[in-house]
Amino acid sequence: MLKSNFFVLTGGPGGGKTTLIEHLRRQGELCVDETARAVIREQAARGGTALPWGDVRAYWRETSRRDVALYDGLAGETRTVFFDRGVVDDLAWARTADFAPDPQLVAQLEARACNVHVFTFPPWAEIYVQDAERKQDFAEAVRTYDRIVATLWRLDYRVVEVPRIPVAARAEFLRGVITQVSTKARSST
């Protein structure tokens, strides 16, 4: 299934993705929160091990299942949908994992494509903070970003790097790219 109205915001931690998602939501856009942080909070609260610094395979499986369910739940949506990570990230992680991903779950992720233009957010030192859910240091955030971008290219996504500008300007940048992409798609049909 291809949903060209589904746009993914991704990158390493600390690039401002979630801040932009919150801004877009306040402006009335349909946005989907990152499942990774929800899984971390839930696992930490109950002493679970499905964490990026614990049972990484179980963590990937749980976030992937949730992201597939979110994608499927919005499959009939015709408005633009912004995902804070999602199935594209899960698939990228499966391609570079140090663990054996579940092949059936990988197939489910592959069957759920988003718009080929993926917005990436490079780590931004001036806004980067570690917290209970983000334990990576800045150098690891940069390595994660580089790995995600390289994998996106290998998966035939077109990487659109979002500039380090104020959040309102970032929202306008996204809308401008989406308008341009939509216009090209309509003119080629």
Buried (B, 14 or more C-beta within 10 A) or exposed (E): EEBBBBBBBBBBBBBBBBEBBBBBBEEEBBBBBBBBBBBBEEBEEEEBEBBBEBBBBBBBBBBBBBBBEBBEEBEEEEEBBBBBBBBBBBBBBBBEEEBEBBEEBBEBBEEBBBBBBBBBBBBBEEEBEEEEBBEBEBEBBBBBBBBBBBBBEEBEBEBBBBEBEEEEEBBEBBBEBBEEBBEEEEEEE
